[in-house]
Amino acid sequence: MKKINAGVVLGVALFTSATLVQADELKFAHFAPVKYPLHGGLFVPLSEQIAKDTAGKLTIRVYPGGELGPGPDKQYDRVVDGVADIVYGLPGYTASQFPLTLVTEIPGVLKPDTGTQALWKNISSLDGEFKRVKLLGIWNNPESVLMTKAKPIRTFEDLKGLKIRVSSRNVGDVLTAWGATPVSMPITEVYNAMSTGVIDGVYTDASVLKSFKLEEVTQYVSKGMDSALSPLFIIMNRDAWNGLGDAEKAALDKITGVEISEKGRKIQADHADSALKAFTGGAKEVITLADTETAKFNEASAKLLKATVAELDGKGLKASDLVSALKQ
């Protein structure tokens, strides 16, 4: 009997020890390749910094390229369900969870260089949409541009009927207002879809020209209209957060929030700038729309924003208050 009890005690001790070790290592999942600028520029440095600041009591292991499960659109579910402790993703992939957050995607609400600061100044307005997770970072992507395989977009009318990939429902509404046919799919599927003619182009920031090799299937880039700006986030499982000690929480809070968000925004902005500069050459072309054409795009976007805000206000979400605050 004593031997059995001793074995049980030893087993419990070993189980407890293993559990504690696992609890100290957080799993950070993202869907991009290791060459993605945020992997080496933001995610890995985050893991290194937290290990340094906690003297190794808390570590983060980064799982790139969908190692913890395929599908960028599953990132929110993955962290809520505890498959990963931390994820990087887009609220637009689970649009029903983030109606207020995603109103910021419509052109005219945020500006590329100042949007992230505006988001954080008004982050309390979005608390209800992040109650199931711990928000570690949120920022806007760089200016979105139209990237097409075969047809140049020089006028508002040129876009009519083209199948354009979008990242979310709201950006899809923008493209519909512009006369295109939006197609929703993860960015990881765009290369094949463009190369095979399933879609005619994609609307997002220029960093994907390098990050996801879209320069190989893109002939034209058009820009100049007010941009849809997609929010990106780093979120943490609520139970995993609650399971940390006070010192570990303080260390993680210190290097996340506004700080990590601005770093993420700048890394992507710099990458988008360099990708766009490297794109031109041969028959490839970057088209800056004439003012008369940008006015047509912007007028259509303004009508959409007004209608979307009215719809959300009608549901009691106070979107008009949020949009006014963000524009300030």
N, C-alpha and C positions, 0 to 999 in steps of 0.2 A: 504493500500500500504506500509506503514511504517512497519507494522507487517511482511509482506511478505519479505520486504528487510532485516529486522532484522533476520528473519529466514534463509534467504539465506546466510547472513553474518556469522551467527552462524554455519551453516552447512559447509561453506567454511573453517571457523576457525577450526572446529572439524576435517574435512578431512585433512587439512594441518598439524594439530597436529599429527594425526595418521600416516600420511605419514612420518613425521620427525622421529617418534618413530621407525617405521619399517626400515627406512634408516639407523638408528644407530645400528640395529641388523642384522648382516650378517649370512646367512644360510650356514653352512658347511656340505656338504653331503659326506658320504663314504659308501662303500658296505660291510664292514667287521663287525663282531660282536663286542660287547663292550669288550670282552676278548682279542681281537686283540691287540698286544703290542703297536701299534702306536696310538690306541684310547686313552688309559690312559697315555701313555708315551709321546705323542707328540701333538695330536689334542686338548685334554682337557686342557693341560698346555698352549697351544697357546691361547685358549679362555680366560683362567684366566689371562694370562700375559697382553693381550691387554686391558682387562677391567681395570686392575690395572694401566697400563701406561697411559691410557686416562681418568682416574678417572671416569670410567663408561660411557663416551661419545660414545665409540664404544665398542660393545660387539659382540661376535660370539657364535651362538648356534650350537652345533654339532648334526647332525642327522645320527646315525650309522645304519648299517644293511639295507641299501636301503630304509630308511623311506621316502625319497623324490622321490622314483621311483626305481623299480627293474632293475637289469642288470648292472654289473660293466662296460660292454662295452659301456654304454650310458653316462658315466661320462663327457666326453668332450662335447657332445651335450647338456647335462644337464646344464653345466655352461655357454656355449655360448648362449643358449636360455633363460637364466635367471631363470630357475627352482631353481637352487641353486646359491648362490653368490660365493662360494668357493667349490671346490671338490678335493678329492684325487683319483688318478687313474693311469693308465698306458698308455703312448703314443701308445704302441703296440696294444691296443684295437681299435684304429682308425689310423691304419698304414699309410693310404694315406695322412694324415695330417702332418706326421713327418718322411719323408724319410731320412733326414740327421741325425736326432736325433737317429733313430733306427739302423743306421749303427754301433752304439756303442754296439749293442747287440751281434754282431758276435765275437766269441772267438778270442782273440789276440789284441783287440783294447784297452780295459780297464782292469785294475786289481782291484780285489774286494776292497782292502784297500785304494787305491789312486784314483779310478775312479771318485768319486764325486768331488774331488778337480780339477781333469783334466777337467771335464765338465764345472765347473764354470770359470776356467781360459780361456776357449774358448767359453763361453756362447754367445758372440756376433755373432759367426758364426751360431747360431741357432735362432737368433732373428726373422727371417722371418717366422719361423714355429710357433711362439708364438704370432704373431701380433694381433690375434683375442682375446687374453686373457692376463691377467697379470700373469707372472710366479712368484710364491712365493717360490717354492722349487723344486729341482730336484736332485735325487741321484740314484746310482745303487744299485741293490739288492746284497745280499751276494752270494758267490759261488753257482752256480746252480749244482744240483746233479740229477742223474737218480734214480727215485723211482719206483719200479715195484712190482706188486702184487704177481706174481707166478714164473717168470723166473729171475734168477740172471744174471746180465750183468758183465761178467768177461773178455770178449774179444770184439773187434770191431765187429766181425761177429755175436756175440750173439744178437745184437740189430736189426739185419736185419728183416724187415717185422713187427716188433712190432708196435702197435698203441700207440703213446705217445702224451699226451696232451702238447700243447705249448701255450705261452701267446701272440704270435704275428706272423706275416708273416715271418719276418727275422729269428726268432728262429725256425719256421717251416722249413725254408730253411736249417738251421743247421742240424736239425734232418734228413732231406732228404739226405743231404750230408753224414750223418752217416749211412744211410741205413734203417732208420725207416720210418714209415708212420705217419706224424704229424697230430694231431687233434686239431683244435682250439676251445677252450671253456673257459668261465670265471672260475676262480678258485673255485667259489662257487658251481659249478656243478661237480667238479672232484670226490668228495667222492662217490656220487651215480654212476658215470660212471665207476669208478674202482671197486666198490663193485659188480656191475652187469656185469662186463666183457665187457662193451662197449669200454673201453680202457685198455691197458695193464699196463700203467704207466703214470708218469708225469715228466716233466723236469723243475725244478725251484729250488729255494733255500730251505734249510731244515726247515726253520721256519714254513712252512705250515704243517709239521708233527704235530705240536701242534695247530697252529692258526686255521686250518681247519680240525683237527682231522684225518689227512691222515695217521697217525701212525697206525690207526685201520685197514686200508686196504692195507698197504704197508708191504712187507716181506723183500725186499732187497733195499739197497741204494748203488749206485756205484758212485765213484768220482775219480778225479785225472787228467782228461784231462783239457786243457784250457777251462775256463767256459764262456758260454754265460751269459751276465749280462744285465738284463732288467732295463731300467730307470723307475723310478716312479716319479710322480709329484704332486705338489699342485698348482692348478691354480685358478685364480679369474676372474669373469665376468668383462669385460673391462668397461662397464657402471657403475657397482657397484664401481669399483676402482675410476673412474673419478668423481663419486658423493661424494667421501670423501673429507673432509677438509684437508688442508695442514698438520695440526698437526696430524690428524689420519693417513694420508699416511706415514708420517715420523715415527710414532710409529709402524706401521705395517712393514715398510721397515727394521726397526732396528732389529726386531726379526725373520725375514724371510730370504730368500736368502741363502747364504752359511751356516749361523748358523743353521737354521732349517734343512737344507739338511744333514749336518753332523750328527746332532742328530738323524734324521730318519735313516740314514745309520747304525749308531752304534747300535741303538735299535734293528734293524732287524738282524744285524750281531751277536749280543749277544744272541738274541732269537734263531737264527739258530744254533749257537754253542751248546747251552743248549739242544735244541731239538734233535740234532744229538747224543749227549752224552747219553741222556736218551733213545734213540731208541733201542740200543743194549740190548739183553736179550732174553732168550729162543731161539727160532729158527730164530729170526730176525738177520740180518747181514749187516754190513757196509763193502763194498768192495772197497779197494783202488787198482786201476788198476796198472798192471805192466807197467814199462817204455816202453816196446815194444808195448803195446796196446795204451797207451796215445799218442805215436808218430803217430799212424794210425789216431786217432781222430783229432789230431792237424794238420796233413797234409791235411785232408779233409776240415777242417775249413779254413785253409790258402788259399786253392784254391777258396773256396766260397767268402772269403773276397776280394780277387783280382778281381773276376768277378763282385761282387756287386759294388765295388768302380768304376770299369771301366764303368759300366752301369750308375751310378749316374753322373760321370764325363761327360759322353756323353750327359747327359741332362742339363749340365751347372751348376751342384750343387756343384762342387769343393769338392767332398768327399775325394779325395786323400790328399788335403791340411788339411782337418779336421782330418783325421785319423793320418797323420804324426804328427800334433800338439798334439793330444791326447796321442800318444805313448811316447812323450817326457816327 
